[in-house]
Amino acid sequence: MAVTVAHAQTAAPAAASTPLGNSVAASPQTNAVAAVVNGEIITLGQLLKQIDQLRPEQGVPGIYHELATKYPDDPDAAQKEFHQRVQDLESETLHGMAEKLLIIQEFKSKGYSVPQVFLQQQFDDSMTTRFQGDHAKYLSFLEAYKMSESDYRKQLEDEDIVSYMMGQLRSSGTGISPDRIKAYYEKNQDKFNVKGEVKVRQITLTPVADETVEVIRKQAENIVQEARQPGANFTELAQKYSTDQAARNGSVPVYSYDLDDKSKQLAPQIQDVVFKLQPGQVSDPVVAGTSVFIFKCEDKIEQGVQPLEKVRAQIESILGDEDGRQAYDKWIGKLRGKAYILYNLDGS
């Protein structure tokens, strides 16, 4: 049920650097009712704070920057579309807040509660991860969004409740059958078509003083024999023999070569060797210019559609997400069906 009474009227940023917090501070109607969910009120101020906490590219500044670029010479068109986009953002955010409140109400109706020790742990974790343990940064955050510490703790508790209820919803679903996984794979093979790739480690040998390429090539042949011995450690051999600084420092990076990306192709004589190696194989010495290289293949992905066994877990995750969304839509629909929700925002 919806009744149109008021609209948030979020103002366009005056400049690219305009902070989100200004939208809340500038509104004289922050205590106005934006929605009522089973008797619980969502105020206009709460709605604007929720929008303010979006990442900049998701919120008002993101819309402003996008439209300023889209209409550099037509400010009237930019302003018209800006207000429509902001109105859509407000409506979408308000509906999300109403759904979240329905979930929290359902949680409480079942007699559930979040243990205080868990809530404190969540708060302590957020201080470390979100504010890097800096209490001044935390206080600045509260001030910027006009929040008290109890408001922030309540926000964390609400997030925990929603996360728990969503987890229960996902865990209540049935397993995904092998036949369904196979059917999805056969229908969506284009999603699993990959470019070929070879990952190799390398040893580089370059002439020192009066050495010739032939001399270091013979040295490389001895190293190859050593590298092909059972139990040989190619990384240690690279640290011992390679003349490049990275190997001497103990760093032997894994290189990825895309078979189709011409910008990453190797010298032809190296490319022919590297792309034919199979995992675990060590190449013969490869001369390129004044250097000699030895490669060991760490992993290889053949170009084309990946076999089902390699993508089974990925497909299971995709289908699990689909099932989760469908279960959520069905569940939230039931909650809406037995709820009284009044939206007090234009377009809602």
N, C-alpha and C positions, 0 to 999 in steps of 0.2 A: 504494500500500500504506500502511495507517495503523495505528499502534499507540497506544492511549491510555495515557499515563503521567502527564502533569502538565498543569496549566493555569496560565496566567499570573497569574490572580487579581489583576487590576488593581483597586485600591480606588476606591470612589466618592469624588469630591472632597468635602472637608469643607465647602467653601464655594465660591461662584461664582468666587472669585479663585484657587483652587488651581492652581498651575502644573503643566503636564504632566510636567516633569522629576521631580516627586516620585514618580511611579509607578516609575521606574527605581531611584531611590535607596532606595525603601522595600522593594523586592523582595530577599529573601535568596537567590534562585535564579537570579541573572542569568547564571551560567555554565552553567545547565542546557541540555540540547539541546532545541531546539524542532523542528528538522527536519534531515534529512540528505539532501543532493542529490548523488548520484553520489560519495559519500564526503566531500563538503564540508559542514561543520556550520553551521547557523544557530542561534545561541544565543538563549535567552530574553531576555538583555540586548539583543541586536541587534534583536529583535522589538519590545521595548518602546521602544527608542530611535527606531525607525522610526515607531511610533505617536505618540511624543512630537513628532516633527517635522511631523505633519499640522497643517494650519491648525486653530485652536481649534474652529471650527464643524464640522469633519470628525471630530475626535477625541473623547476622553473628556469634556472640558469641554462640548462641543456636545451630547453625549448627556445629560449631567447637567442642563444648562439646559433642554433640551427636556422631559425627564421631570419636572423640578421644576415646570414650568409645566403639564404635562399632569395631574399628580397632586398638586395643592397641598395636599390634605387627606388623602392616602392614601400616607404614606411607605413602607409595606410594599409596596404595588404598584409604587411608583417604584423601590424597591430591587431588587425581583425582575426587573422589566423592564430595569433598568440593567445588572445582571450578565449577562443574556442578550444585550443589545445589545453590551456590551463584548466578550463571548466571540465574537460574530459578527464584530466588528471585528478582533479578534486573528486569527481564522481567515482572514478575507479578506486581511488584511495579510500573514500568513505565506504564503499561497498566492501572493500577488503577489511576495513576496521569492523564493520558490522558482522562479517563472517567470523572474524577472530573473536569477537565478543560472544557470539553464539557458541563457539567451541569452548570458551572459558566457562560459560554458563552451564553447558552440558557436563563439563568436568566436575563442577561444583555440585550439580544436581545428583551426581552419583556418589556424593560423599567423599570424593577424593580431596587430598591436600598435598602440598609440596613440603617435605620436611625442611625445617628451618636450617638444619646443618647443610642441606644441599643448596638452599638458596644462598647461604653465606659463601659456600664454595664457588657458586656461579658468580657472585659479586667479586670475590677475590680474583677469580680467573679473568674477569672482564677488566679489572684494574691492571692486570699484567699484560693482557693481549691487546686491549683497546687503548689504554692510556700509558702503556710501558712503565707501569709502577709510579707514574708521576702524578701526585695528588693535585698539584696546581693545574695540570692539564685536565684532570677530572673536574675540578671546580670551574674551570673556564668553560667546559662543555655544558655543565649544568646552567651556568649563567647565560650562555649563548642561546639555549633553548628554553629558558625560563622554567627550569625544572628544579624541584627539591630532591634531596637524596632519597626520600621515600618514594617520589615519583619514579626515579630511576630504578630503584629496587623493585617497584611494582611492575615496571616495564620488563625487567628481566624475568620476573615470576610469570608474567603473562606469556612471554616467549617460551619459557620452559613448559608451561601447560600445553600450549599449542603443539610444541614439538613432541611431547609425550602422547597426546591424542592422535597426532598424525602417525606416529610410530606404531601405535596400537592398531590403527586402521590398516597400515601396510602389513603388519605381522599377521593380521587375521586373514589375509588373502591366501588362496590356494597356490600350490607349486605350479610352475610352468612346465608343461609336458614336453618331452623331446620332439613329438610330432609338431607341436606348435612352433618350436624353435626352428625346426627344419623348414616348415612352411614359410616362416618369415624370411629365412635365409634365401630360399629359392625365389621369393617374390621381390626381394630387395638386394639382389647381388651387386647392383651398381654402387651401393653404399659400402661395399667391402672390396672394391676394386682399388688396389694400391699401386703406387709406383715402385719399381724395383729399388732396392737399397742394399748396400754392402757396408758393413762396419769392420774396419780393420785397424790393427795397431801396426806401427812401422818402426824399423830401425834405419837410420840414415847414416851413410858413411861418405865422408868427403876427403879428398886428398890432403895430406899434411906435408908441408915442406916440398921435397922433390918426388913424392909419391905420384904414380900415374894411376889412371882409372883402372888399368889392368891389374895393378897391385891390389887395390882395394876390392876389386871384383873377386879376386882369389880369396882374400880375407873374408869376404861376404859368403863365399861357398862354404868355408869352414864353419861360419856362424850358422848357416842354414842347417848343416848336418847336426850341429849341437842343438838347434832349436827343434829339430824333428825327433830328438831322442825322447823316449817315454818319460813323462814327468817333468820335461823341461819347462822352465818358467820364462815365457817370452818377455814379460815385463822386466825381470831381472837382467836378462840378456840385453835388452834395450838400454837399461841403466849402465850396463858394463861397456857396451860397444858403441852405442849411437853417438854421433858427434854433435847432435843438436842439443841446445842448452836445456830444453824442457826435459829430455830423457835423463840428462846428467843430474837434474834436480829431483829426479824420482817421479816426474809426471810423464805418463805415457798416455796421451789422450786417445779416445776412440773417435775416429773420423767416420762421418756418414757421407756417402756419395750417392746422390740421386741419379738414377740411370737416365732420366728424361730431362733433367735440368742442365742445359748446356753450359750455364755459367759456373757449374760446379764440376764439370768434366775434368779429368786429369790429363796429363800428357798422354798421347795415344799409346805409347809403349807401356806406360803404367796402367792405363785404363784396361787394356787388353788382358793384363794379368789379374788385376784386382777383381774385375767383374766376373772372372771365371772361377775364382776361389770359392770353396765350400767351407762352412764353419769348421774351425780347427785346423785347416790346412795352412801350411807355411809356403810362401812362394819361393821360386828360385830367385837369385839376384837379378835386379832390374836396373840397367844402366840408363840414366836420363841426364844428359849434359855431362857435368863433371862429377856427379854424385851417383852412388849406388844405393838402391833401396831393397829392403826385405819386408814383406808384408805378412801378417797373420790375420786370417779372417775370424772375427769374433762372432758375427751373426750375419744372416743374409735373408732378405725378404724378396721372394721372386715376384716379378711384375705380373699383375693380373688379379683375379678374384682370390682372396684368401680362403683357404679351406675352412669348412664349417667348424672343425675342432678348434681352430685358432680364434674364432670369433664367437664361440658358443657363449662364453661368459658375458661378452658385450651385448649379444642379442637378449640374453636372459635379463640383463639390467634394463634394456630398452623396453622389453615387454612388461617387466615389473613396474617401471615408471608409468606405462600406459594403464596398467591395471590399477595402480595407485590413484591416478587422476580420475579414472572412471568411478572407483570406489568413493573417492572424496566427493565428486559431483553428486553421486547418489545420496551419500550421507548428509552433505550440507543441504541438499534439496529437502531431505526429510526434516532437518532442523528448521529450515526456513518455513516449511509447511505448517509446523506447529507453533511458530513464533509470531509475535506481533512486532512488525518493524515499520517505523514511520521515518521516511526520509524527508528532510526539510531543506533540500538543496536543489536549485534549478538543474534540470536535466537528469535528476536521479530517479 
